[in-house]
Amino acid sequence: MLLIFCPYCGPREETEFRYGGEGVAIPEDAKDRDWARFLYYRSSPAGLFTERWVHTHGCRRWFLVVRDTLTHEIASTRTLESPQPERSAQRGATAPGVGPRRTDGGVP
């Protein structure tokens, strides 16, 4: 089991959270073509990727997670209102309790 660091509640088990999609800006006053692109077209990069997550069994608040899609390691978490860190600063920038941690006694 992984621990995910909720910016509002602290570290919690992964079963308390739900994935909410790619962390891209929601278009305002978008035409049908723009909405279709927002809803159905997703990049699938290898490496660091910003995602939206919601703490469904906790504070029920949305936040952003920067996760490595190859290793599933969580590089950082932040509130939706937080400024986005520079791209070069994202790699290896982990806050206390942010990275994947096992609660079953195993070694990550």
N, C-alpha and C positions, 0 to 999 in steps of 0.2 A: 504494500500500500504506500502511495506517495503522500507527502505532506505538501500542500499548496499554501503559500503565504497570502492570506487575504489582507489587503491594505487597511481594512477596517477592523477585523477581528483577530488577526494574527494567524499562525500556522494551524491548519485544519486538515483532516483526511480528505483525499480526493473525491470520495463518495458524496461529499457535501456540495459539490460544485457541478455545474453544467456548462458545456461549451456553447458559445453564442455566436460563433462565426468569425470571419476575418475582421480585424480591427481597422476598417477603412471608414472614412467619413460618409455619413448618410447624406445623400443628395437632397437638397431642398428645391422645391419647384421644378422637379425633374420631369422630363417628357417620358413617354412610355419606353422608348429605346434606352434612356439612361437608367430607368428603374429596372428594366430587364437585365442590363449589364451589372447593376449593383446586386441584384438578387441571385443571378445564375452563373455569372462568370467569376471564377476565382483563380488566383494565382496559386501555384503549388510549389513553392520554392524549397530547395534543400538548404537547410541552415536556419538561422534566426528568423522568426516570423511572429508578428504581433497579432494576438487573438483577443476576442472579448470572452469573458467568463462571468458567470453569475453565481453568487454564493446562495444557492437555493435553500439549503438547510441551515442557514445562519442569518446573516444580516439582510439577505435578499438584495444586495447591491451589486451593480455591474462594475467591473474593473478590467484593466488590460493586463495581459500576460505576454511576455516575450519568451517564446519557447523554441528550442532547437528541434526542427522537425525530423532530424536524423537520429538523435539520441533521446528525445523527449525531455531533456534537461531544461528546467525553467531558469532562464537567465535573470529575469526580474519581473516584478509586478508593480502596478501603479494604478492610481485612481484615474477615472476618465478625464478629470479636470487637470491632472498633472501635465506639465509640459513634456513633450517627447524628448528623450535623450538623443544625442547625436548618434548616428549609425555606428561609428567606430567605438563609441563608449559602451554600446550595448553588449558586445562580446566580452564575456568574463566579468561583467558588472553584476555581482550578486550581493544582495542585502542579507542580513542574518535571517536564517530560516526560509530562504527563498528557494533554494535548489531542491531537487528531488531527494527525499529522505524516506527510508523504509522503516515501517513501524513493526515489521515482523521479525526483527533481530538480524536480518541479512545485511550485507555490506552493499552499498549502492554501486 
